């Protein structure tokens, strides 16, 4: 069952980078409940909520290291209702 904070999660691309490394792109569209949770998390972190009222969806890149049996978030880009970038987060490799 899909978490209620999202309207839908859609796989965009699955790509094998090396024999043991796979990257997965997916799109997450927020529901009203999900948007509220997102705002609460930002406030907990002490970050600015400027522009958050326009949040519509995010594109997320996960990496999966099959050899080490590890996975993690590599990047996330947050978009408004007009598909304009609100913010971008780039994290370390897994």
C-alpha positions as CSV (number, residue, x, y, z in Angstrom):
1,X,0.0,0.0,0.0
2,X,1.3,3.4,-0.9
3,X,1.9,5.9,1.9
4,X,-0.9,8.4,2.2
5,X,1.4,11.4,1.9
6,X,1.9,10.7,-1.8
7,X,-0.6,10.7,-4.5
8,X,1.6,8.5,-6.7
9,X,5.1,7.2,-7.0
10,X,6.3,6.4,-10.6
11,X,9.4,4.7,-11.7
12,X,11.1,6.8,-14.4
13,X,14.3,5.0,-15.2
14,X,16.3,2.0,-13.9
15,X,19.9,2.0,-15.1
16,X,22.8,-0.4,-14.5
17,X,25.9,1.7,-14.0
18,X,28.4,-1.1,-13.3
19,X,28.0,-4.8,-12.7
20,X,27.1,-4.2,-9.0
21,X,25.6,-0.7,-9.1
22,X,22.1,0.3,-10.2
23,X,20.5,3.7,-10.2
24,X,16.8,4.2,-10.0
25,X,15.0,7.5,-10.8
26,X,11.4,8.0,-9.6
27,X,8.9,10.8,-9.4
28,X,6.9,11.4,-6.2
29,X,3.8,13.5,-6.3
30,X,2.6,14.9,-3.0
31,X,-0.9,14.8,-1.6
32,X,-2.1,17.5,0.7
33,X,-1.2,15.3,3.7
34,X,2.3,14.7,2.3
35,X,2.8,18.4,1.7
36,X,2.0,19.1,5.3
37,X,4.5,16.5,6.5
38,X,7.1,18.0,4.3
39,X,6.6,21.4,5.8
40,X,6.7,20.0,9.3
41,X,10.0,18.3,8.6
42,X,11.5,21.5,7.1
43,X,10.4,23.4,10.2
44,X,11.9,20.8,12.5
45,X,15.2,21.2,10.7
46,X,15.1,25.0,11.2
47,X,15.1,25.6,7.4
48,X,13.2,28.2,5.5
49,X,9.8,27.3,4.0
50,X,9.9,30.0,1.3
51,X,8.4,28.6,-1.8
52,X,7.2,25.4,-0.1
53,X,3.6,26.4,-0.7
54,X,4.2,25.7,-4.4
55,X,5.7,22.2,-3.9
56,X,4.1,19.7,-6.3
57,X,6.5,16.8,-6.8
58,X,10.1,15.7,-6.5
59,X,12.5,13.6,-8.7
60,X,14.7,11.3,-6.7
61,X,17.7,9.3,-7.6
62,X,18.6,6.2,-5.5
63,X,21.7,4.1,-5.8
64,X,21.8,0.4,-5.1
65,X,25.1,-1.4,-4.6
66,X,24.3,-5.0,-5.1
67,X,27.7,-6.3,-4.1
68,X,27.6,-4.5,-0.7
69,X,23.8,-4.9,-0.3
70,X,23.6,-1.1,0.4
71,X,21.3,1.6,-1.0
72,X,20.8,5.2,-0.5
73,X,19.5,8.5,-1.7
74,X,21.9,10.2,-4.2
75,X,19.9,13.3,-5.1
76,X,16.5,14.9,-4.9
77,X,15.1,17.8,-6.9
78,X,11.9,19.5,-5.7
79,X,9.5,21.2,-8.2
80,X,6.6,23.6,-8.0
81,X,3.3,23.3,-9.8
82,X,4.8,24.8,-13.0
83,X,7.7,22.3,-13.0
84,X,10.2,25.0,-11.8
85,X,12.9,23.8,-9.5
86,X,12.4,24.9,-5.9
87,X,15.5,23.2,-4.5
88,X,18.1,20.5,-5.2
89,X,19.9,18.2,-2.9
90,X,23.0,16.2,-4.0
91,X,24.3,13.5,-1.6
92,X,27.4,11.3,-1.5
93,X,27.6,8.0,-3.3
94,X,26.6,4.8,-1.5
